């Protein structure tokens, strides 16, 4: 059973493999903390410290999630900053960027400040993303400068695309003045139409309206054309199709300033998850085919896709118990992100260090964060994983306020054992 612990006084993480994903090196020795601050790393004297035995485990930098929905303000029945933070720590995340599609949206400096102030009481670092347009209506750009001054780290109308190309152009031009990326939900809404799952022979057999892969790729193409034209900085969220990967590859080769993310569920799950009409597997963009999964994995390998992000999207049981047409899109993903990614990618020949890199150095590079892992004098941001652990996911592993995961009952290889953020620790090790 996982427990919370305040690490007051001196604590040493011993006997584990210390891996720095930013420098891609192993560090011999131990990590010594005092009241949540890193005070020494390496072959050091730990005789006066309480010890956490990490034998057989990897001690690494805390994970970073560029894409989560914590539903604050307005839908605290689905998630709060407090429950979202616990969900994050259960999954190894010490930094989480929260999307602005709340009620009301995070489209003003006051709304950004509200999140920043409220986040001071939770153990992880929460970074708000500001809306691209006022009210996320797609018509008029928001107050970028003031929102960024208050702490917004990016701009997005995620959940909704900016359909007006001129508005997206303005967003890319103005955001360049402030050094933050624009994250546009890549979906052509008319092309998606009423699609409930990936358009394919399977959707026809199940009698469910299909969402074609081109609904994503044509928007990716448009967005990258505009970004190239204005020399803007754009980030493509939750890439799901081979066509999108191919397009991003072409524009990266041309020198366009584009980064991209993929979710664990788009890497490891396919449209087959919907055969039994499990609404927890209904997401936007939809789960695609095995061909798309392979292309996404190749995209990570080629650095066409920069990082892994969860798109953690909590919904109430009542909402997800509706029929496929009326149930909202989205699944939770913080608790299972490392496990699903590690299981999928190690099965394709990648190492656990590769997976850790896509959850740390990858997202940090998107936001141009310079992070020195385990830097003496800084608050601890540490995740401990057991890559050999085989475990079955159940509701006991979920700390989100919502439980909408299609991963329940799945068996994974690799588990987050403990997460430390400052003097707050959450996990299984004594």
Secondary structure, 3 states (H helix, E strand, C coil): CCEEEECCCEEEEECCEEEECCCCEEECCEEEEECCEEEEEECCCCCCCEEEECCCCEEEECEEEEEEECCCCCCCCCCCHHHHHHHHHHCCEEEEEECCCCCCCCCCHHHHHHHHHHHCCCCCEEEECECCEHHHCCCCECCHHHHHHHCCCCEECCCCCCCCHHHHHHHHHHHHCCCCCEEECCCCHHHHCCCCEECCHHHHHHCCCEECCHHHHHHHHHHHHHHHHHCCEEEECCCCCHHHHHHHHHHHHCCCEEEEEECHHHHHCCHHHHCCCCHHHCCCCCCCCHHHHHHHHHHHHCCCCCEECCCEECCCHHHHCCCCCCCCCCCCCCCCHHHHHHHHHHCCCCCHHHHHHHHCHHHHHHCCCCCCCCCCCCECEEEEEEEEEEEECCHHHCCCCCCCCCCCCCEEEEEEEEEEECCEEEECCC
